[in-house]
Amino acid sequence: MTQIPGSPLIGAAIAISVIAGMTGSASGGQAIVLPLIAPHYIDQGVDPEELHRIVAISSGALDSLPHNGYVVTTIRAICHETHQRAYWAVGALTVVVPLLGLSLAVALFSVF
């Protein structure tokens, strides 16, 4: 991930998103990936505040895939729905919108 061409923030966002999606946990993704990639990106001159914001946004996007415990509890136990009927709305709200926000944040940090 640290060798992805372009902005280092994109590599960090992808690394965090993938691990958060695999674990189904934003904080779990951060705890696994940050100790490995943060020193590398800081040494490359990435602003720690920008890295922090990108990590925070990207970890919250793919962590709410259908296997996430909170998503399962919300859809099944609280809403009394099936994943097939309810996940489209949940996915739009918790995956698509944060990914759009992440794209905007990376673009803005790249420009400014």
N, C-alpha and C positions, 0 to 999 in steps of 0.2 A: 504494500500500500504506500510505502514511503517513496516508491519509484514512479508513481503515476505522474505523467507529464502534466504541466499546467500548474495551477495554484496549489500549494501544499494544503490549503484548506479543503480542497476537493478530496484529496487522499485521506485526510483525517475524517471528513464527513462520511466517506464510503466505509472506512474501517469501523467506525463507531456504529454506523447504521447496520452493517452486516452482522456484527457480533450482538448488538441489541436485538436484532430480529431473530437470531438463532437462539438466544437465551430467553427471549420474551420479556426482557427487563432492561429498562433504560439505565438504571444505576448499575446493573450487572455488566452491561456492555461497556460502560465507562470504567468500571473497576478493572475489567480485564484488559482493555486496550490502552487506556491512557498511560499507565506506567511504561508501556512498550514504545509508544509513538511520540509522546509529548517531548521527551528530551531531544529526540531527533529533530522535530520541527522547531523547537526553541533554538537549537543550535543553528538551524538554517535561517534564523532571523524572523520567524513568525511571531507576531505580537501575541503574547500570552492571553490578553483580553479577547482578541479576535478568536483565537483557538478555543477558548472557554465557551464563547457564545455559539460557535459552530458545533462544538461537541454537545452542548446542551440541547440545541435544536435538533440535530441529527439523531441523537439517542432517543428522542421522543417520537420519531416517525415510525420506524419499523418495529418498535417494541410492542406495538398493539396489533400484531398479526393475529389470525384466528386462534392460535394456540396459547396466547397470553392468558394467564389466570384471571386477571381482572376482566378481560373481555368475555371469557367464558362465564364468569360469575354474573356479570351485568346482563348478558344476553339470556342466559338460561334461568338463573335464580331470581333476578330482580324483574326482568321484563317478561319472563315466561314465553320466550320466543325460541325459534330454532336459528342456528347459525346461517342456514341457507336464506332465511327470510330477513334476518336483521343485520348480517355483517356488512352488506353493501353500504348502508348508512353509517355504520361505525367506521368502516374502512375509509370512506370519503372524509369523514370528520377527523379521524386520528392518524391517517396515513397520508392521504393526498394533500390535505391542507398544510401539514408540517413540511412535507417535501417541497411544496411551492414556496413556503417561507424560508426553507433552507436554501433553495436556489436563489432567492432574492438576497438573502444575507451574504452568500458567497459572492454574488455579483457586486453588491455594494461594498464589501470589504476589498474586493479586487480593484474597484474604481477609486475608492477613497482610501 
